[in-house]
């Protein structure tokens, strides 16, 4: 499990959380020079790309409370993808799963759908105990 150093979004109002998360996602996309926005990761001991083009549409279909909880984690998800060298777990659907811990001790899970050249960020969510 990867221990993140970056803080989750800490805005109090839901509208501010969504605005900050969308701004962060836009900056994250702008960092990628590829035609399809991606982030370089190390999966299974080799360098791969994880595409980040459509994951937020999935999040926006959730209930408002769930959506806000997920959007708060965007900075931590980026750090996990960029710096984690752990081998992902393969779930029953064939997707890759990575887990991380925020600086305040909350566990979250990132799901990546495998593709021909790397993967695609499918979803992420806080793990509830």
Secondary structure, DSSP 8 states (H G I E B T S, - for coil): -EE--S-----SSHHHHHHHHHHHHHHHHHH--SSS-EEEEEETTEEEEEE-SSHHHHHTTS-HHHHHHHHTTHHHHHHHHHH-----EE-TTS-EEEEEE-TTS-EEEEEEEEETTEEEEEEEEE---
